[in-house]
Amino acid sequence: MKQIYLQSYFHSGYNRLMNYISNIAHMSKNDQTIIKHRLKVIKFFEEFGEEATKRAFDKGRSTIYLWKQKVRSSGGYLSALLPSSKAPKHHPKRKVNKEIIEFVLQYRQSHPGADKVTIKPALDAFCFSIGIPSVSESTIGRVIAKLKQKNLIPDFQLKTTINGKTGKLRVRGTTKKEKKLRIGKYKPNKPGDLVQIDAIEIFLNGVRRYIITALDVKSKFAFAYCYKTLSSLTARDFMIRFQKVTPFIISHIQTDNGKEFHKYFREYVKNQHIIHFYNYARQPKMNKYVERFNRTIQDQYVSWHMGDLYEPKEFNKGLMKYLIWYNTKKPHRSIGKLPPLLYYVTKFLNPQKSNMLWTSTIFDKNF
């Protein structure tokens, strides 16, 4: 094959040979056979002429010139000798009668979960009654898929469970999981652009307590609150409280995949037009800023007030005092040894006054 390459149409020696080898080495044996055959035809044409080539290979001059032109325009790469795809560029769109689509929709609404095989006989009878041609099972399946994409029919499976105490059967549907948004290459430019939220679980003499924490990545403004239980309701309550004390508007948050950050929490965040990023599973380093704050708050406050955790209301009063000090007095190396609120005031224009500055907040009955 190399000999045909060097002695026929191509005469440039080593460089051409290297192009040839690198260009077709990865190809299948079938493609290499096609290229070898066309090179043979080109060589035969140049040696014996048009008539002999026509009799021997049934290839005319125009075909040979077209092959040579393809190779020349490609810079000498032999892959240009492969036949191009004959698949049509524009595929005709399948059109389904509106009456058939409406029938499939009504049938699925009346008989949830019915597949294309079940619908086919009923559809044939319907089409015969109104005088239109029926369609295949495959077409019915495509119609069902499109109706699901448009949310015109439910797409779920039923699960049956038994209550261990009562023995009663429970039938429920499981919808498809919502695709979670990841942070990707997003980076915050100002306070509120990205707030990381997490939860700390503390086990104390058979009693569990949960502290939900939040930290603004840009300004290091932080907030925390203790709860007896951890759920999407308590996470929503935390988000409402956090928004009341922040001096900036929150536009993006980042959490792990805990159940507390779903359902009611997610609904509230969505209604507030806040974009919610989820971490990848088992990747706590993605929430590294709030994880570092978790360690700080445990070392500087929680560990010193463990006895107060039995009564979260009393614990939260002291926690608010600590957070006021943390946000207004404590220097932070990452923001020029300034406290978060002072950093926010000096670096950004006309911020609204934070409620964390009002010490009476800690005695608010709502806390």
C-alpha positions as CSV (number, residue, x, y, z in Angstrom):
1,M,0.0,0.0,0.0
2,K,2.9,2.4,0.8
3,Q,4.4,1.5,-2.6
4,I,1.2,2.4,-4.4
5,Y,1.1,5.7,-2.4
6,L,4.6,6.7,-3.4
7,Q,4.6,5.5,-7.0
8,S,1.2,6.8,-8.1
9,Y,-0.4,10.1,-7.6
10,F,1.8,11.4,-4.8
11,H,5.5,12.1,-5.3
12,S,6.7,14.3,-2.4
13,G,8.4,11.6,-0.5
14,Y,8.8,11.3,3.3
15,N,6.5,14.2,4.4
16,R,3.7,12.9,2.3
17,L,4.3,9.4,3.6
18,M,4.0,10.6,7.2
19,N,0.8,12.4,6.4
20,Y,-0.5,9.2,4.8
21,I,0.3,7.0,7.8
22,S,-1.0,9.4,10.5
23,N,-4.1,10.1,8.5
24,I,-5.3,6.6,7.9
25,A,-3.7,4.6,10.7
26,H,-6.8,4.9,12.9
27,M,-9.2,3.9,10.2
28,S,-11.0,0.6,10.0
29,K,-9.8,-2.1,7.6
30,N,-12.8,-1.6,5.4
31,D,-12.0,2.2,5.0
32,Q,-8.4,1.4,4.3
33,T,-9.5,-1.1,1.6
34,I,-11.6,1.5,-0.1
35,I,-8.7,4.0,-0.1
36,K,-6.3,1.4,-1.5
37,H,-8.7,0.5,-4.3
38,R,-9.2,4.1,-5.3
39,L,-5.5,4.7,-5.3
40,K,-5.1,1.7,-7.5
41,V,-7.7,3.1,-9.9
42,I,-6.0,6.5,-10.0
43,K,-2.6,4.8,-10.8
44,F,-4.2,2.7,-13.5
45,F,-5.8,5.7,-15.0
46,E,-2.6,7.7,-15.2
47,E,-0.7,4.7,-16.7
48,F,-3.2,3.2,-19.2
49,G,-5.7,6.1,-19.9
50,E,-9.4,6.7,-19.7
51,E,-10.8,3.9,-21.9
52,A,-8.8,1.1,-20.2
53,T,-9.9,2.4,-16.8
54,K,-13.5,2.4,-17.9
55,R,-13.3,-1.2,-19.0
56,A,-11.3,-2.4,-16.0
57,F,-13.0,-0.5,-13.2
58,D,-16.1,1.1,-14.7
59,K,-14.9,4.5,-13.6
60,G,-14.9,7.5,-15.9
61,R,-12.5,10.5,-16.2
62,S,-14.8,12.8,-14.2
63,T,-14.8,10.4,-11.3
64,I,-11.0,10.1,-11.2
65,Y,-10.5,13.9,-11.5
66,L,-13.0,14.4,-8.6
67,W,-11.0,12.0,-6.4
68,K,-7.8,13.7,-7.2
69,Q,-9.3,17.2,-6.5
70,K,-10.6,16.0,-3.1
71,V,-7.2,14.9,-2.1
72,R,-5.5,18.0,-3.4
73,S,-8.0,20.4,-1.6
74,S,-7.6,18.5,1.7
75,G,-3.8,19.1,1.7
76,G,-2.9,15.5,0.6
77,Y,-4.8,13.6,3.2
78,L,-6.0,10.3,1.8
79,S,-9.0,10.3,4.1
80,A,-10.6,12.5,1.4
81,L,-10.9,9.5,-0.8
82,L,-13.5,8.0,1.5
83,P,-17.1,8.2,0.1
84,S,-19.1,11.0,1.8
85,S,-22.2,10.2,3.8
86,K,-25.4,9.8,1.7
87,A,-27.7,10.5,4.6
88,P,-30.1,13.3,3.8
89,K,-29.3,16.7,5.5
90,H,-33.0,17.4,6.1
91,H,-35.2,14.7,7.4
92,P,-38.9,15.0,6.7
93,K,-41.0,15.6,9.8
94,R,-43.6,13.1,10.7
95,K,-47.1,14.5,10.8
96,V,-49.7,12.9,13.0
97,N,-53.4,13.6,12.6
98,K,-54.7,15.9,15.4
99,E,-57.6,13.6,16.1
100,I,-55.2,10.8,16.8
101,I,-53.1,12.9,19.2
102,E,-56.3,14.0,21.0
103,F,-57.5,10.4,21.2
104,V,-54.2,9.2,22.8
105,L,-54.3,12.1,25.2
106,Q,-57.9,11.4,26.4
107,Y,-57.2,7.6,26.5
108,R,-54.1,8.1,28.8
109,Q,-56.0,10.5,31.0
110,S,-58.8,7.9,31.4
111,H,-56.4,5.0,31.7
112,P,-53.1,6.2,33.3
113,G,-50.1,4.1,32.4
114,A,-51.6,2.5,29.3
115,D,-48.8,1.8,26.8
116,K,-48.8,1.9,23.0
117,V,-49.8,-1.8,22.7
118,T,-52.9,-1.3,24.9
119,I,-53.9,1.9,23.0
120,K,-53.4,0.5,19.5
121,P,-56.7,-1.6,19.1
122,A,-58.8,1.2,20.5
123,L,-57.1,3.7,18.3
124,D,-57.7,1.5,15.2
125,A,-61.4,1.3,16.0
126,F,-61.6,5.1,16.5
127,C,-59.8,5.8,13.2
128,F,-62.0,3.4,11.3
129,S,-65.1,5.1,12.7
130,I,-64.1,8.6,11.5
131,G,-62.6,7.4,8.3
132,I,-58.9,8.2,8.8
133,P,-55.9,5.9,8.5
134,S,-54.5,4.6,11.8
135,V,-50.9,4.7,12.9
136,S,-48.3,2.1,14.1
137,E,-47.5,1.3,17.7
138,S,-44.2,3.2,17.3
139,T,-46.0,6.3,16.3
140,I,-48.3,6.0,19.3
141,G,-45.2,5.7,21.5
142,R,-43.7,8.9,20.0
143,V,-47.0,10.7,20.6
144,I,-47.0,9.6,24.3
145,A,-43.4,10.8,24.7
146,K,-44.2,14.2,23.3
147,L,-47.3,14.6,25.5
148,K,-45.1,13.8,28.5
149,Q,-42.6,16.4,27.4
150,K,-45.3,19.0,27.3
151,N,-46.6,17.9,30.7
152,L,-50.0,17.1,29.3
153,I,-50.0,13.7,30.8
154,P,-48.4,12.6,34.1
155,D,-45.2,10.7,33.9
156,F,-44.9,8.7,37.1
157,Q,-45.0,5.1,38.5
158,L,-47.1,4.0,41.4
159,K,-45.5,2.5,44.5
160,T,-47.4,0.4,47.0
161,T,-46.2,0.2,50.6
162,I,-47.6,-1.4,53.7
163,N,-47.8,0.4,57.0
164,G,-46.0,-1.8,59.6
165,K,-48.4,-0.9,62.4
166,T,-51.8,-0.7,60.8
167,G,-51.2,-3.1,57.9
168,K,-52.9,-0.7,55.5
169,L,-51.7,-0.4,51.9
170,R,-50.5,3.0,50.7
171,V,-50.3,3.8,47.0
172,R,-48.2,6.8,45.9
173,G,-46.6,8.2,42.8
174,T,-43.0,9.0,42.4
175,T,-42.2,11.9,40.0
176,K,-38.9,12.3,38.2
177,K,-36.2,14.0,40.3
178,E,-35.6,17.6,39.5
179,K,-32.2,18.3,37.9
180,K,-30.0,20.1,40.5
181,L,-28.1,23.2,39.5
182,R,-24.4,23.1,40.1
183,I,-22.2,26.1,40.8
184,G,-19.7,25.4,37.9
185,K,-17.4,28.4,37.3
186,Y,-19.7,30.9,38.9
187,K,-17.8,33.5,41.1
188,P,-19.4,36.2,43.4
189,N,-18.5,39.8,42.7
190,K,-20.3,41.5,45.7
191,P,-21.9,40.6,49.0
192,G,-25.1,38.5,48.5
193,D,-23.9,37.0,45.2
194,L,-23.2,33.7,46.9
195,V,-24.1,32.6,50.4
196,Q,-23.2,29.1,51.6
197,I,-25.6,27.3,54.0
198,D,-25.0,24.2,56.1
199,A,-26.2,22.5,59.3
200,I,-24.4,21.2,62.4
201,E,-25.8,18.2,64.3
202,I,-24.9,18.1,68.0
203,F,-25.6,15.0,70.1
204,L,-25.8,15.8,73.9
205,N,-26.7,13.2,76.5
206,G,-29.3,11.5,74.2
207,V,-30.6,14.8,72.9
208,R,-30.1,16.1,69.4
209,R,-29.8,19.7,68.5
210,Y,-29.2,21.3,65.1
211,I,-27.5,24.6,64.3
212,I,-28.1,25.9,60.8
213,T,-25.3,28.3,59.6
214,A,-24.8,30.7,56.7
215,L,-21.9,32.7,55.5
216,D,-21.6,35.2,52.7
217,V,-18.5,34.3,50.6
218,K,-17.6,37.8,49.6
219,S,-18.1,39.8,52.9
220,K,-17.8,36.9,55.4
221,F,-21.1,38.1,57.0
222,A,-22.4,35.1,59.0
223,F,-25.5,34.0,60.8
224,A,-26.6,30.9,62.7
225,Y,-29.6,29.6,64.6
226,C,-30.4,26.5,66.8
227,Y,-33.4,24.2,66.3
228,K,-34.7,21.1,68.0
229,T,-35.4,19.4,64.7
230,L,-33.9,19.6,61.2
231,S,-36.4,19.8,58.3
232,S,-37.3,21.8,55.3
233,L,-39.6,23.9,57.5
234,T,-36.8,24.8,59.9
235,A,-34.5,25.5,57.0
236,R,-37.1,27.8,55.6
237,D,-37.5,29.5,58.9
238,F,-33.8,30.0,59.1
239,M,-33.7,31.6,55.6
240,I,-36.4,34.1,56.6
241,R,-34.5,35.1,59.7
242,F,-31.3,35.3,57.8
243,Q,-32.8,37.7,55.2
244,K,-34.0,39.9,58.0
245,V,-30.5,40.6,59.3
246,T,-28.5,40.8,56.1
247,P,-27.5,44.3,54.9
248,F,-27.5,43.1,51.3
249,I,-29.9,41.3,48.9
250,I,-29.2,37.5,48.5
251,S,-29.2,36.4,44.9
252,H,-27.4,33.0,45.1
253,I,-27.1,30.3,47.7
254,Q,-25.2,27.1,47.9
255,T,-26.0,24.0,50.0
256,D,-25.4,20.3,50.2
257,N,-28.0,17.7,49.2
258,G,-29.6,17.4,52.7
259,K,-33.3,16.9,52.9
260,E,-33.7,20.1,54.9
261,F,-32.8,22.0,51.7
262,H,-35.6,20.6,49.7
263,K,-39.4,20.9,49.6
264,Y,-40.5,24.0,51.7
265,F,-37.0,25.5,51.7
266,R,-36.7,25.1,47.9
267,E,-40.2,26.5,47.3
268,Y,-39.4,29.6,49.5
269,V,-36.1,30.2,47.8
270,K,-37.7,29.9,44.3
271,N,-40.4,32.4,45.3
272,Q,-37.7,34.8,46.4
273,H,-36.0,34.5,43.0
274,I,-32.9,33.2,44.6
275,I,-30.8,30.8,42.5
276,H,-30.0,27.6,44.4
277,F,-26.7,25.7,43.8
278,Y,-26.3,22.2,45.1
279,N,-23.0,20.5,45.8
280,Y,-22.0,17.3,44.3
281,A,-22.6,14.3,46.6
282,R,-19.8,13.6,49.2
283,Q,-18.0,16.8,48.3
284,P,-18.0,18.9,51.5
285,K,-15.0,21.0,50.2
286,M,-17.4,22.7,47.9
287,N,-18.9,24.4,50.9
288,K,-15.5,25.2,52.4
289,Y,-16.3,28.7,53.6
290,V,-19.3,27.8,55.7
291,E,-17.5,24.6,56.9
292,R,-14.7,26.8,58.2
293,F,-17.3,29.0,59.9
294,N,-18.8,25.9,61.5
295,R,-15.5,25.1,63.1
296,T,-15.1,28.6,64.3
297,I,-18.5,28.9,65.9
298,Q,-18.1,25.6,67.6
299,D,-14.7,26.5,69.0
300,Q,-15.6,30.0,70.0
301,Y,-19.2,29.7,71.2
302,V,-21.0,26.3,71.0
303,S,-18.4,24.3,73.0
304,W,-18.6,26.9,75.8
305,H,-22.4,26.9,76.0
306,M,-23.3,23.2,75.6
307,G,-25.6,23.3,78.6
308,D,-27.8,25.9,77.0
309,L,-28.6,23.7,74.1
310,Y,-31.3,21.9,76.0
311,E,-33.3,25.2,75.7
312,P,-32.7,26.5,72.1
313,K,-34.5,29.7,72.9
314,E,-31.9,30.6,75.6
315,F,-29.1,29.3,73.5
316,N,-30.1,31.5,70.6
317,K,-30.1,34.7,72.8
318,G,-26.5,34.2,73.6
319,L,-25.7,33.1,70.0
320,M,-27.1,36.4,68.7
321,K,-24.7,38.4,71.0
322,Y,-21.8,36.3,69.6
323,L,-22.9,36.9,66.0
324,I,-23.1,40.7,66.6
325,W,-19.5,40.6,67.9
326,Y,-18.5,38.3,65.0
327,N,-20.0,40.6,62.3
328,T,-19.2,44.0,63.8
329,K,-16.1,43.7,65.9
330,K,-14.1,40.6,65.1
331,P,-11.2,41.2,62.5
332,H,-11.1,38.8,59.6
333,R,-7.8,38.3,57.8
334,S,-9.4,37.4,54.5
335,I,-11.0,40.8,54.2
336,G,-8.2,43.0,55.3
337,K,-8.5,42.4,59.1
338,L,-11.9,44.2,59.1
339,P,-15.2,43.0,60.6
340,P,-17.7,41.9,57.9
341,L,-20.1,44.8,58.3
342,L,-17.3,47.4,58.3
343,Y,-15.8,45.8,55.2
344,Y,-19.2,45.9,53.5
345,V,-19.7,49.6,54.5
346,T,-16.2,50.7,53.3
347,K,-16.0,48.7,50.2
348,F,-19.5,48.9,48.7
349,L,-21.8,51.9,48.1
350,N,-24.6,52.9,50.4
351,P,-25.5,49.6,52.0
352,Q,-28.8,49.5,54.0
353,K,-28.4,49.3,57.7
354,S,-28.2,45.7,59.1
355,N,-30.6,44.7,61.8
356,M,-27.7,42.8,63.4
357,L,-26.6,46.3,64.7
358,W,-29.7,46.4,66.9
359,T,-28.8,44.6,70.1
360,S,-32.4,44.5,71.1
361,T,-32.9,41.9,68.4
362,I,-31.7,39.2,70.7
363,F,-34.6,39.8,73.0
364,D,-37.2,39.7,70.2
365,K,-39.9,37.2,71.2
366,N,-39.9,35.8,67.6
367,F,-36.3,34.5,68.2
